Amino acid sequence: MVRNRNRDSRAMNDIPEVNPPQPNRPWWVSFALYGLPNRGSALASMWLLVWVAALCVIYGFRDMRFSAGAAIVLPALWYFQAIRWVDQHGGWPVKGRG
């Protein structure tokens, strides 16, 4: 049996084309973007939180209990900061790979 030199003892997930190396991210960036594969999904999550917060504020005029939902904007700001950090440090995966 002939072994491929590029795959000697590496597992499939160790191949850079399948799993691109992540730069050293601060814990708060890694935690905020955990499970989000690319920038588009991170932005979609952030805007979803902004919309939910806006709806809570609007409905809060009818029922005061929903006013507390405005606090949902805080995780949206966390997403925004994490997205900005990754944009500035070039850590998004290459499109079409992973």
C-alpha positions in Angstrom: 0.0 0.0 0.0 1.4 3.4 -1.0 1.0 6.2 1.5 0.4 9.7 0.5 3.1 12.0 1.9 0.7 14.9 2.4 -1.5 12.7 4.6 1.0 10.6 6.5 -0.4 10.5 10.0 -2.8 13.4 9.9 -6.5 13.1 10.6 -8.9 14.5 8.1 -9.7 17.5 10.3 -6.0 18.5 10.5 -5.7 19.2 6.8 -5.6 23.0 6.3 -8.0 22.9 3.3 -10.7 21.3 5.4 -10.1 23.1 8.7 -8.3 26.4 8.1 -6.1 27.5 11.1 -7.7 30.1 13.4 -5.7 33.0 14.6 -5.3 33.4 18.3 -8.5 35.1 19.3 -9.3 36.6 22.6 -11.7 34.5 24.7 -14.6 36.9 24.3 -14.3 36.8 20.5 -14.2 33.0 20.4 -17.1 32.7 22.8 -19.2 35.2 20.9 -18.6 33.6 17.6 -18.7 30.0 18.8 -20.5 27.8 16.2 -20.8 30.6 13.6 -18.9 29.5 10.5 -18.5 32.8 8.7 -19.1 36.5 8.8 -22.5 36.3 7.2 -24.0 34.1 9.9 -22.4 36.3 12.6 -24.0 39.4 11.0 -27.4 37.6 10.6 -27.3 36.7 14.3 -26.4 40.3 15.3 -29.2 41.8 13.2 -31.7 39.2 14.5 -30.9 40.3 18.1 -31.3 44.0 17.1 -34.7 43.3 15.6 -35.9 41.4 18.7 -34.7 44.2 20.9 -36.5 46.8 18.8 -39.7 44.7 18.8 -39.5 44.4 22.6 -39.1 48.1 23.0 -42.1 48.8 20.7 -44.3 46.2 22.4 -43.1 47.5 25.8 -45.3 50.6 25.3 -48.3 48.3 25.4 -47.1 45.9 28.1 -44.3 47.2 30.3 -42.9 43.7 31.0 -41.5 43.6 27.5 -39.4 46.7 28.0 -36.8 44.6 29.7 -36.3 42.9 26.3 -34.3 46.0 25.3 -31.4 44.4 27.1 -31.1 42.0 24.2 -29.2 44.8 22.4 -26.2 44.1 24.7 -25.4 40.7 23.1 -25.9 42.4 19.7 -23.2 44.9 20.6 -20.9 42.0 21.7 -21.4 40.3 18.3 -20.6 43.6 16.6 -17.4 44.1 18.6 -16.4 40.4 17.9 -17.1 40.8 14.2 -15.0 44.0 14.1 -12.1 42.3 15.9 -12.1 39.5 13.4 -12.3 41.9 10.4 -9.3 43.9 11.7 -7.2 40.8 12.4 -8.1 38.8 9.2 -9.5 35.7 10.8 -12.5 34.7 8.6 -12.3 31.4 6.8 -11.8 31.5 3.0 -15.1 31.3 1.1 -15.9 27.8 0.0 -13.5 26.1 2.5 -15.1 25.2 5.8 
